[in-house]
Each structure stands twice: as C-alpha cells, then as structure tokens.
Amino acid sequence: MGVKKRSGALPEGLKTSDEQGLIERVFESTLWNSRFLVLTAVIFGLLGSMTLFFIASVDIISIVFESIRSYLGGGQHIKHAQVLAQIIAAIDLYLIAVVLLIFSFGLYELFISRIDVAAKHTSLRLLQIHSLDGLKDKITKVIIMVLIVSFFEKVLSMNYATPMDMLFLAASIFALAVGLYFLRKSNPEA
C-alpha cells in the first residue's frame, strides 16, 4: 500500500478532503462556521454602545438647557455640584459606551475578520485587537476609568460630617493614585 503524496498547498498536519471522512468534514465545517454566533454579541454590543452615547448626550443637553433656564428665568439656581455630578454621570455613560464599542470591535476582529478600513488607520491603535488578552487589557483600562469617574461622582455627593470622613476620602484618593501609578508602571504603553 503506497503513501499518498501531500499537496504542496496545504500546511503540514492538515488533512486533504480525501483524507477526511464525511462526518469529520461536516462537523469541522459546522464548528468553524459557529464562530458567526459572535456576530450577535457584536451587533448588540454596538446597539448598546449607540444607546448609551445617545442617553449620555441627551442628559448633557438637558443639563445645559436646565442650567440656562435656571439662570435666565430668575428662579432657583442649580447648585454647581449638582450640575457637575450630572455631567460626570454622563461621562460615565460615555465610558461604558466605549467599553461596548471596543468589545464589539475586538470580538469581530478576533472571530470574524480583520477590519480592513481600521487597519489602514495606523494612528488608531486602540481599536486594533490581536488577541483575547489584548481585548481584555483594553477593556480593563476603560473599566478602571469608569470606576474612577464613578468614584469622583460619589465623592461630589458625599457629606463630610467628621474629620474621619475627610481622612477616609484622602486615603481613598491616595489608594487610587497608587493603584494608577502601578497600573501605568506595569504597562508603559497605557
């Protein structure tokens, strides 16, 4: 019995269609094409991102109109801390929208196809994802920013009744700064 000669077009270790059985071919083809299920996460991630961008934008527009109406109408003025807290909440929504956007880009690039239009823009390295670890790192950085913004939003709305409250605030800010320092030091590209 002679050994079949391999076609030069196939990489080492891959079977030709003749070497595979029908069940193996059908199963592997089905398994490979199941990666398109990721498109549901990509589509709904984009929809979620667009929704959050819209909501945050509407929130900021309403804050602007409410502030203008408050100052021009001669009524009760809005507290600056309240306006700042609302704007920071909108920024938080924008950052979460960015997480969903990066998530959608990354899943598409990893499981479906490279985005050729994005590859032409070498200046936009943020959206170029080459591995699950790279996707995780990019999402983690944005989530950390969301947490920092959320922390800032909570700090603005707190009442400081005792000196211990101020000490805890200072300790929290110090811990946040140390954490950011080490995060930046562990990944100089950030």
Steps between C-alpha positions, in 0.01 A plus 500: 500500500656829391513827694292780356700795386395825680398801304752783532220753563401363844700583811664211684259299713181585310305224334383519142131460424572144388661421839200627696177311538165660423402531867834662589469751215140592588576526874812713453322724251207546738734564792701756301189681377354514853741788564243718322288474817738767633328741260205513743731634772658742252165634379345533845822646639483768230131561570572531872787736428289720274220503759737613776655768276149628426386496865817675621466765229134562585595525869763764427266695271230499769755615761601789273140608438407460867800712604421772245133505600597515868729800454289691249166425660594662828379198692695282735855448375633152452789414727830470316577171676170361371579601141851358530365170639254469211771570243732246664216244490468566125877457458465169681240392244731607216782289644275194533390559139868499401547167682218352293644648181847355567338169595310490168806594293715247681259208468449571132875518432578188704222271380371625166743707296757774517340840447688619192382860528633517856831340400565787258486748792818409686456799729195332660683221680234487773258320272750247367455179698728202438418265790249439777761627747532823301121540500487432873776754569331774298161438661659483847661842453172660403315327784758637744430846362126439549566405862712811554231724352234324711717552809531869415123523454441341844757730664314805369172391654639397842446698816810535714382516860812398691875529457508121453289542186766733358774256604321214325459718191871583500592132551270400211652757268850390602414132439356590161814695407729215610291250305514713185876545543558124514256437214690751285836359610400142411389609153703795366290516178194612694 
